[in-house]
Amino acid sequence: MERTTFDRAKYIFKKLVNIESFQSSSMQESLQNERNEIQNQTQNFRQTKLNLIKRTEKLFEHLITSLYQKKASIYQIIGFYGQISISFEVSDNLTKIQNDSGVSEYRVQGDKQIFSIQRTPINPQKKYKLELEIKNCLNQLSQRAYKSFHQNYPIYDSQCIVFQGTEVKLIGLDIENKAFFVDNINNNLSRWNSPDNSYYQKYIGFYKSGDINEFIKVEDVIKYRDTQIAACREIDVLNNKIYLTDWGWDYYLNNLKSQTNINQAVLMNHGGGGTYNYCENIQTYYPVWTYKSYNLHTFRKFTDAIEVCILANYQGSQSKVFEFRNVNLIICEDKDQ
């Protein structure tokens, strides 16, 4: 009886052990399955994250490219090859019609100075192009030009053209030979115009205070006279000297010497001025519309705006006719490009 009880107890214990072993194995399998599921989900998450990163990078790349393209487009509009249409005010002898294409055509009869209605701001660091179409002319002189302004004041002949990069400092006088000794800053004297050039390229700008950024005054410029060809008679780059003509030396002694100091005054080469800067004199007869363009790379010192000017039938009779259309000022590019 006791053995039977013992056997039964042994059997029951063995049964419990088997059940526990089965449950343990089942739990381990379940846990492994859960681990595998977690690993799969983690891998899927990592792959999804990687895909999102790649898509985001592509989107950013596309966005940045698009922004740069828009920036380039805007920059081109405001600074590169931007076109400014020029218009003119009609009068008794200047008429305007719209042709079949909707283009304004101007017809002027007789001698007339025609200025653009708007004054165009100028950036001296950029290149410009003036373009138009012309017709007729009838073998009469007509001129294309522009008028320079500084803060709404016209820059006339008294503020002559300055040739940049020609600054030299006055360091002494050669009284016997009527010449200036100069400090040839950066070899600037080599860029001065030879006296053999035409008269309008041989002025001497004389900056009494040494400040070359002052607005140029006529009394500070030694320029040609009716009885003389030039202000200077020789540019001696080798010995850093500027030889003056007799009247130029007398003008310096009588008007400028007492107001200037050696080793302070700065000289610059100047060109002639006048009311306008001329692009071209046209005397050829054009029976059909003919395209003309002019590059504008330099302006009178301190120019911040210009007016486009057409001198039609200059000093001609009232029977002469001149026609023009499509007058545009083109902003081309920076000078250093």
C-alpha positions, 0 to 999 in steps of 0.5 A, a space after each residue: 500500500 505504501 509502495 503504491 502511494 509512493 509510486 503514485 506520488 512519483 508519477 504525479 511529480 514526474 507529470 508535474 515536471 513534464 508539464 513545467 518543462 513543456 510550459 518552459 519550452 513553450 514560453 521560451 519559444 514564445 519569447 523568441 518569437 517576440 524577440 524576432 518580431 521586435 528585431 524585425 520591427 526595429 529593422 523595419 523602423 531603421 529602414 524606414 528612418 533611412 528612407 525618410 532621411 534620404 527623401 528629406 535630403 533629396 527634398 532639401 537638395 531640390 529646395 536649395 537648387 530651386 532657391 538658388 535658381 530663383 535667386 539667380 533669376 532675380 539677380 539677373 533681373 535686377 543686375 544683369 541684362 536688365 532692360 530699361 525702356 526710355 521714353 520721350 515727351 512729345 512736342 510741336 516738332 516731335 510726334 509719337 505714333 504706335 505702329 501695327 506691332 504696338 511699338 512707339 515710333 518718334 518722328 522729329 522735324 528740324 533741329 531739336 535736343 530731345 531728352 528722356 523723360 526719366 533720369 536713370 540711376 547709374 551704378 559705376 561698377 557696372 557696364 551699360 549698353 544704349 540701344 535704339 533703332 533709327 531711320 531717315 537722317 537725310 544725310 544730316 548730322 544727328 547725335 546720340 548722347 547722354 547727360 550726367 548728373 550728380 544728386 540731380 545736378 548736371 555735371 558740366 565741362 567744369 567737372 571734367 572726366 577723371 581718368 581713374 588710377 592716375 593719382 600722383 602726389 606733388 612732391 616738388 617743383 622744377 621751376 627752371 623747367 616748369 615741371 612737377 616732381 611727383 610721387 608715382 603712386 603704383 606707377 600711375 603716371 604711366 596711365 596719363 595721356 600723352 600730350 600728342 593726344 587730342 586736347 580734351 585728354 590733357 587736363 590736369 586735375 589739381 586736388 588742393 587738399 589731397 582729397 580726390 573724392 571732392 566734387 571737382 571744381 573748375 578752378 582746380 583743373 588746369 585745362 587747355 586754352 584757345 591759344 594752347 593745345 594742352 595743359 602739359 607738354 610732356 609726361 616723363 614717366 622715367 623721371 616722375 615729372 610732368 612738364 607744363 606748357 607756359 600758360 599751364 605753369 602760369 595758371 598754377 603759379 597765379 591760382 593754385 600754388 598759394 593754396 596747395 602744399 607740397 607732399 599733400 596735393 594730389 594730381 589726376 589726369 582729366 579728359 574734356 567734358 562738355 554738356 554731353 557724352 557723345 556716343 556717335 555722330 551719324 550723317 548716313 542716310 538710312 532708308 529703313 529701320 537700322 539697329 544701333 548700340 553703344 557700350 557705356 563703360 565709364 562715366 564722369 566722376 560722381 555720376 549717379 544718374 543719366 538722361 539719354 539725349 538725342 540731338 536730331 538734325 543738329 544745326 539743320 534746317 526745319 525740313 530735315 526729318 529724323 526718326 527713332 524707336 526702341 530706345 533702351 538702356 541695358 544693364 549688362 554686367 559688373 566691370 570686373 567680369 
